[in-house]
Amino acid sequence: MATANGTNIHVTWSAVPSASSYEVYRSQGGIYELIATVPGTSFINTIWTDGTFVYRIKAVSGGTASPLSAPDAATIISYTDDPIIPGVTRMKSIHLAQVRAAVTSMRRVAGLTPQTYPVVAEGSRIRLQDITQLRTGLQEARTAIGLAPMVFTDPTLTPTTRMKAAHLTELRDGCR
């Protein structure tokens, strides 16, 4: 599991019996490069630029490495008002812009074209259509990378759905 926190991505995985070490591979779309060999089941990768990084692990035993693990991705981006607190944090257009950047980064790494977003003026309300578009874009990216699809609090957003902090938080979490 890869999880971003600030400029660090914490990568963890389950132990493999008889493994003496683990090789950590990283990609930003395309070829996976070996970035570390570690004795345990975790690795912290410090990243100084925003972007999405995909990780895979090989267990090494007796000089023989296993096949690459399933991928996991994490996106480094500085979110304003993180976390968004329901009933306290007012959702802002900057929140939408940051999630758009994170989803665009995920799509780029997945080899997908970026989505086209309508302009949102500073101080404008976030619309349910914006959330729906981002969900679609994120799900496509996660599928292309090989990640599990997201499960959302309100799977279908309708004109009567009330905007919730969870809608943005789930999108943020889907990119972390």
Sequence and secondary structure as in RCSB ss.txt:
>XXXX:A:sequence
MATANGTNIHVTWSAVPSASSYEVYRSQGGIYELIATVPGTSFINTIWTDGTFVYRIKAVSGGTASPLSAPDAAT
IISYTDDPIIPGVTRMKSIHLAQVRAAVTSMRRVAGLTPQTYPVVAEGSRIRLQDITQLRTGLQEARTAIGLAPM
VFTDPTLTPTTRMKAAHLTELRDGCR
>XXXX:A:secstr
 EEEETTEEEEE    TT  EEEEEEESSS  EEEEEESSSEEEEE  S EEEEEEEEEEETTEE      EEEE
E   SSSS  TTTS   HHHHHHHHHHHHHHHHHTT          TT    HHHHHHHHHHHHHHHHHHT    
  SSSS  TT    HHHHHHHHHHH 
